[in-house]
Amino acid sequence: MSDIRRRGIVMLGITALVAPLTVVMGSTTAQAASCTTRTGTYQKQVEKFLGRPVDGRQSSADCKAIQAFQTKHSISPNAGFAGPITWGVMDLMNKQKAVGKNPNRAGKCPTNKGRIACVDLTLQLSWIQDGKELAYGPVPVRTGRNGYETRTGLKKIYWRNIDHVSSLYNVPMPYSQFFDGGQAFHSVGISVWAPPGSHGCVNMTKSDATKYWSMLRNGDDVFVYGRKSGT
């Protein structure tokens, strides 16, 4: 085979490798959708949440504010429509805020275990308590989506890996603390309110995952209860 032909084959191979990569990379740079003029089914509720004038009518300023919220929390499509998914995220935020510093008011997370990490799937909250005393939190979390539900019950942290990378999904899982099979506390680089949810892990912000890492150890209890909306 001549050198010219060999170089041509090599260049074709490189082009074949690079072209699909360009498509994949381009798809991750999602552009904001055009703002909709449609009034949403939850227009007034969304306007109130965002501090907009509550008139129940979509405006250009309303759309931009809604769209910014949708983009921040990976809500798709991010066209500024005040629909059920957008309002669902906002409503959850309101309910989480209302909990204040008493997340175990109903006494569902055991208080006789010493240090324990609690996960309320219904409110998408987690916290660490020592007996009846709140030690950290509550903090918003992102648990398993439909079909990948975070399993409920009393568990124990059995393995920790600060630089873990998922062998199943090939994504980083920093500050991983595993408590049930492949399910773990770990930080994520997206909003913890991003729908529809994780593949079973309890996703946290980096600051919260770092704090959990410093406060928990192998053998510490974890209690998961409730049911996430939509699962």
N, C-alpha and C positions, 0 to 999 in steps of 0.2 A: 504494500500500500504506500502511495506517495505521501511525502510530508504534507503537501497541500491538502490532499483528501483527508488525511488524519486530522489536521487542524480544523477542517470544516466540520467533521463529525463531532469533535470535542465542542466546538462552538454551538452546534445544534443542541447538544446535551445540556450545556449551560443555559441556553435560552429556555429549554423545556423546564428546567428546574426553577428559573427565576420568574417566568411568566405566572405560574400559579401563585407563587409567593406574593407577587404584586397584587393579585386579586384579593387574597386573604387580608393583606395589610390594609388595602383600600377599604374593605368592608368594616374594619374596626374603627375607621374614622367616620362615624355616623354624623351626617349633617342634620341640623335641626329641621324638622318638617315645617312646611308653610303654616302660618298661624290660621286656625279655623275661625270662621265668623259665627259658627253655630253655638247657640246657648246650650250648655250642658245640663244633664239630668240632675246634677248636684251643684248647679251654678251658685246658688246663694250660700250653701255651706262652704264651698271652696273659696268664695269671695271673702267670707267672714274669717276663715282660717288664715288667709293671706293678708288680711288687713286692707282689703279693697272695699270700695263703696258697695254695699250690699243692695243691689237693685234687681238681681236675677236676670240681667241682660249682659250678654257677652260684649266686651269692648276690646279694642286693640291693646289697651294697657292690661286688661284682665288676661287676655290671651298670652301676652309676653310673660306675665307673672306666673301663670299656670305652667307655661312651657318651661320656664327656668326651673321650677320645682320638679317637673317631670324629668328633665334632663339630669338634674342633680341626683335623683333617686332611681335612674335607669328605668323609668316607666315608659313603655312603648305602646302605641305611637306617642311621640312627644309633640303633638300638634296643638296643645293648649286647650283641649276639650275637657270640660269638667265632668268626667264620667265616673263610673263606679270604682274603677281601680285606683284612680287618683284620690277620690274621696276616701276610699278604704284605707289608704296609707295615712292620710291626714287624720282620720277618725281614730286609727290605732295610736298615732302620736298623742292625740288628746287624752286617750284612755291611759296611756303610759304615764303622761305627766300628772294625771289625777291621782296616781298611786302614791306619789310623794315618797317619804322615807319609811313607809310601813308596808312593804310588798307582801309580807306574810301575815297580813291582818286576819285572813281566814284560817291560818294555822295549818295549811296543807303541806308545807315543807317541814319535815321532822325537826324538832327542837331538842331531841335527846341524843344527838349524834356528835355533839361537839362541833368542830368545823365542818361545814357542808356547803356545797355549791348548789343553789336551787335554780331550776329553769321552769318558768311558767309559759307553756306553749300558747295558751289562750291570749295572753297579753304580750307575748314575745319579749319577756323580761328575764334577766338573770341577776343573781346577787349571791354574796357569800355571807353566811351568818355563823356565829359562834353561840350555840344554844339558841336562846331567844334574842341575842344581841346582833344587830346588823353590823357586819364588819366592812362590807363594801357594796356599793350599788344602791338601788337597782340600776341596771344598764340595759339599753335596748339590744336585742340580739336578732339574728336571722336564722331560723331553723328550717327543717326539711319541708320541701314542697310536696304536693300530692304525688303519691307513689314512692317517695323517698323520705317518709316521715321520720322525725327524730323519735326514737323509741322511749316510751315512758317507763318509770319505775325507779327503784333504788339501785344505784351502781357505784363503782369505785374507780378512781383514776388508777390506771395500771401501767401506762407508758407515756413518757413525755419526750418530745423532740422539738427543740427550739427552731430548727431549720428544716422541718419536714417538707417533703414534696410528695404529693399524691401519686402513687404508682398507677392508680386507676384513671385519674383525669389529667395527670401530668401538669398540675398547677401547684404553686407554692402554698403551704399551709403553716405560716410562721406561728410560733408559740403553741404548737399542738399539744394538747393534753387529752389523751384517749381514755374514754370511760365505758364504751360499749361497742365492741367490734371495731369497725372503721369510723365510728362517730366520735368527734372530739370537739373541744373548745379550740378555736384558732382565729387569728385575725384575717380580715379580707381587705382588699384594696378598693371595694365598691361600697356603696351605701348599705347599711344593715337593714334598711327599709326596702331595698330593691326587690320587687316581686319577680318570680313567684316564691323564691326561697332557695335554700341550699339542697345538697344531695344527702342530707341527714345530719351534717355537723352543725354545731352551734357557732355561727359566725359572729365575730365581734370587731369593734374598732381596734386599731393597733394599741392604743393607750389602755383600753380595758383588757385586752388579751395579755398585755405585758403585766398588768396588775394581777390578773389571775395567775399568771406564771409565777409571780413572786410570792403569792399567798398560799397556793395549793401545792401539795406533794403527792407522790404515789401513795395510794391507800386511803386518801381522803374521799369522803362520800360525795356523791352527786345524786340529786333527786330531780327527776323530770316528770312533770304532770300537766294535765290540761289537754287542749286540742287546738291546733292552729286552724284559723279560719281557712276554708277551702280544701281541707284534707279529710 
